[in-house]
Amino acid sequence: MFKRVLLTGASGFLGNIILARLLVDYSCEISLLLRTGNSKEAVTNVAMNYLHHSSLGQKQPDLNRVSVFTCDSPGEYIPDDFYTTMGEFDTIIHAAGCVDYFDKNQLNIGNIQYTENMISLAYKVGAQKFIFLSTAFSSGYREEMIPEKIHVPPFNDPTHYTFSKRHAEELVHNSGIAYYIMRPSIVIGHSKTGFYNGKRYGLYQQWMLMEKLFHDHYIRHWHYVASEAKVQLLHCDSFEEQFFSAMEYLPENSCVNIVSDSNAAPTYRQVTDLWFEHVLKPESITYYSNYDDLDVNELSRKQRMLLGLIRKNTDLAARKWDFETTHAQKLKQLGVKFEDVTLASIKRCQDDFVKNSINMQNYIKRFFPL
């Protein structure tokens, strides 16, 4: 499938998973485009740690196949003669990007301009295939099913992040290079082990903030905003399997919604209740479907702080996201196996988080001793 691959974003969570899979299941040469200051050793060590905690852990990859090119800020500028030191590549996997919801300038640089630069570089190095890592939420808010094709403008965007990813998708689509646009939803830990080594976004941000704000005192009664909408989460091993299977079995120029089966998925309220039931263990909880129904006078200062910090994610979770999954169904029919998110699999991720949290271990020992 690949002979010589140029991969961006290998220092990030999903880019590093892609690197790990390339190392164990493909014999191609792998070149990493990294920002100055990152090293091959640091990036491959993270990939090896992921392999250790996954079903691929028994395979011993050849790290000599990995080389590194560094650039100060490839999102802003790639020198005109940079490609002359690289040689030719048959495939570019562009997994780098900015995920800051609120920094519009950095989102434009990290998602739009960086993609423009990589498309230009693809022409210079003779790449015949361009794989772009986007997001399932690039569609923006819309009432109809979210299709597996290039999006038309929505009636609204949750953040500038979704706009910037949609714009980048259009650049890839219009580039004239054969492409795959991969759109994962919010990626969480491994379906079997719960292992997670990414940044604290989404559900992990919620757990982390609860850990920091409430590890040292017990709250008997909680007021919390959590809707009955199904969660849009994806296990990292399911992302990995669908990402590579899509390139193997689906036609070129495909847009792929990499999501879990919503029929099996729990609601956001059920996921939140999982944390309260097994970790914080309050005496009671009053749930609200949205922030407008919440009486802030019922909250402590830290509770108000928490709900304010996670409001954007809570608003996203409250919406019904209906994704087309034609490609996923085709992969399943071809025998590709990947795990959908369930309440039980989320608990494995939660258990792994708590097990590795000194603060939460101390909380449990203090307030719920055996």
N, C-alpha and C positions, 0 to 999 in steps of 0.2 A: 504493500500500500504506500509506504514512504521509503525514500532513499536518503534524502537529506532534508531535515526539518529545521526551520528557524522558529523558535518559540519565544514569545514575549510573556511577561507576567509570571515567570516561574518562581519569583519570590513571594507571590501571593498565594492564597489558599487554593483556589481552583486551578490556577496555572501550575502549581506544584503537584497537584494530583495528576494532571495531564502528563507532567514530566515523569512521575513515578510509573505510570502505565506505559509510557513510551520506553522506559528503561527495561521493563520486564517482559513486555509482549511484542516488541518490535526490534528489528536488528539495524535500524537506520542510524545514521549519524545525527546527533542532536546538537544544535547550536542555540545558546541562550542569549537573548539581547537583554542585558541588565543595566540598571542605572549604576553609575560610578559609585563605588562603595560596597556594592554587593559582590559576593565571591561565589565561585563554583562550589567550594567546599560547604559553605553555609547553606546554599540552596539544595544541594544534593543530600546533605545531612537531614534536612527536613523531609525530603522525599523518602529517604530510607526509613525514617521514623514512621511515616505513614504506611509504608509497606510492611513494617514490623507489626502494625496493628490491623492489618487487613488480610484478606484471603490470599493476597499475592506475596505474603511475607517470606515464604520459603524459597522463593527464586532469588538468585544472586545476580544482580545486574552488573554489566560492564561499564563502569564509570569513565573508562577511557574514551567511550564514544561521545562524551559530552565536552563541548568547547564553549567558550564564553566570549562575547563581544560586549564591551561596555560603552555607554554613551551618557553624558551628563544629564540631559533632559530630552529623551527621544520624543516626548509629547510635544515639545516646543520646536525642536530643531534636530534633524539628522544631517550631518555634513554631507555635501554633495559627493565627496569622494569616498564616503564611508563604505559603500558597497564594493569598492575595488579590492578591499582586503578580505571580503567574505567569500567570494566565489559564487557558485550557483546553488540554488535551492529549488526543489520541486514543490515544496509545501511551506506555507507560512501559517502558523497557528497564533493568532493574535488574542491573547488572554489577558493582556494588561488593560488597566483602566482605572478611573477614579470613581469611588463610591460615596463620596461626601455629598449628602443630600443638599447642603446649603451653600456650598462655595461654587457659584455659577461659573466663575472664571476658570477654576481648576477643572470643573466638569467639562467645559468646552475644550480645554487643553488636553486633558487626560483621555477623553472619550472621542471627541470629534477630530481635533487636530492630529492626535496621535494616530488615529485610524487613517486619516489622509496621508500621513507620512509613511505608514506601513504599506499602503497601497502603492504609493510611488516607489518605495523600496522593492516591492514585489515585482514590479516591471523591470527594475534594474538588475535583479538577481535571477530573473527568468522563472519565477514561481508560476506553476500551472494551476495551483489550488490555494485558496485563501479561506481558512476557517476562522470565523469571528465569534468570540464569546460575548454574548449579549445578556439580556435578562428577559424572563417571561413577562415582566411588567413594562417592557418597552412599548406595549400597546397603549399605555395610558388608560384612563378611565373610559369605559364604553359599556353599553348595556348588552350588546350582542355577544355571541361566542367569539373568543379571541382566536383568529385563524392562524394557520401555519403558512403565512405568506407575508410579503412586505406590507406594513401597516399604512393605512390612510390616517391623516391627523385625527386624534380623538377629540371629544368635547372638552376634555380637561386632562392635565397631567398631575399625578401625585406630587412630583418634585421635578426639578430641572434634570435630575439624574435620568429619569425615564425618557425625557425629551432628547437628551444627548445620546443615549443609546439608540433610540429610534433613528435619529439623524445619521449616526454612524452606520447603522444597517443599510440605509439608503445609499451611502457612499460605496459600501461593499457591493450592493446589488447593481449599482451603475458602473462598477469598475471595469467590466468586461472580462474579469478573471472568474473562472469557475469557483463557486463558493459553497460553504455550509454556514448558516447562521444558527448558532446554538443558543437556546433561550432557557436556561435553568431558572426555577423558582428559588426560594430561599433555602440554601443548603445547610443541613445540620450534620450531626455525627454519623458514624458508621452504623448501619442497621443491625449488625450482630453484636458489636462491642460497645457502641456508643462513643467511640473515640472521636475527638474533634480537636484540631490544632489550628483553626482559623481565628480571625479576629472576632471580637464580641459584637456581632451584629444580630438584629432580629431577636429571636428567642433567647439567644445567649446574652444579649444586652439586658434583657429583662431579668434573667437569672443573676447576672453580675451585679446589677444595681440593687436588687433585693439583698444579695450577699453583702454588699458594702454598707447599705443603709440600715439593715435590720439584724445583722449577725449578733449584735450585743444586747438586744432587748426583745422582749416578747410582747406581741400585740394580740390581745384576746379577740377583738372584733375588727374585721377589715371591711372597708368599702372599696370596691374595685370595678373598673370598666373593662368588660370582656364580652364580646358579642357571641351570638350563636352561629356565626358564619364558619364554614369549613376553613381550616388552616391550609395554606399553600406552602408546604415544606417538602424538602427532598433530601434523602440520605446521600452522603457523599459517594458511597459506593454505587448507588443507583445513578447518580450523575455520571460517574466514570464509565459505567457500562453503556448507558445510552449515548454518551458523547462519542465513544469509539465505534459502537455498533452502527450509529447513524452514518458515519463515514464509510463503513464497510458495505452496508446493505441498501442505503437510500440513494436516490439519484442526486447528481450534482445540482447546485442551485436550489437546495432545500432549506427552508426555515423550520426548525425543529423545536417545538415546545417540550422542554424536558421537565416534566412535572410528575407528581404522584397521582394516583387514581383518587379522585375526590370522593368516590363512593366509600372508600375505606378510611378516609381521613377523619380525624376527630374535629370538633369545633374548637375555636379559640378559648371558649369558656372551659371546656373539658381539659384542655392543655394547662390552663391557668390553675384549675382545680387540682390537677395532678401535683403541682408544686406546693400548693397550700396543704393538701392532704398528707403528703409524704415528707415535706421539709419544714415549713414554718408551723404547721399544725395549729392554726387559731381555733378558738372555740366556735366561731361563726363567721360567715362572710355574707355581705350584701352586694350583689352584683347589679351592674347597670349596663345597658346596651350601648349607651353613648355618653359623652361628657356633659351634654346639656342636662341630663337627668341627675347628675351628681351634685350633691350638696357639699361644697368644699368645707363648710363649717364642721362637718362630721369627721374631717380628716386631721391627722397630725401634720406637723410641718414636713416631716420626712415622707409621709404618704403623698402629700401634695407635690413634693419635689419629684418623687418617683413617677407619678402619673403625668406630670408635665414633661419629663425627659423622654418618656416612651410614647407620647401622644401620636406622633406621626406613624409609628409602627402599628399602634392600636387602631388608628383610622384606616390604614391599609388592610389590616386583618378583618375589619368590620365589613368590608365590601365583598360581594360575591364575585369571584373571578372564575369565569367559565372558559376553560381552554380547550381548543381542538386538540385531540390526541391521536389523530390518524396515524402518524408516524410511529408512535409508541405501540399502538395496537398491531401495526405491521411487524414491528420488531418482535413482539411477543409471539405472533403467529409463526415467525421464522425460528422460534426456539430460544430467543435471547431472554435471559432471566435477570430481573432486577426487582428489588424490594420496594413496595409502596409504603408510605408512612402510615402508621397506625398509632393508637394511643400506647400500646405496649412497646413499640419501637422507640417512641419519644421518651418513654420512661427509662429505657436503657441509656439514652443520651443524658437524661437528667441525673440518673444514678452515677454515671461516669463523672459528670460535672461536680456533684456533691462529694463524691469520693476523693476528688483531687482538690477540693476547697478546704483549706485549713480552717477558715472562718466558719463555714457551715458545719464542719465536723465538731468544732468547739461549741457552736450553737446547740447542736443536738445533744452533746454531752451535758451541757449546762442546764438546758430546759427540759430535756427528756431523757434523763439517765436511766439506764437499765435497772 
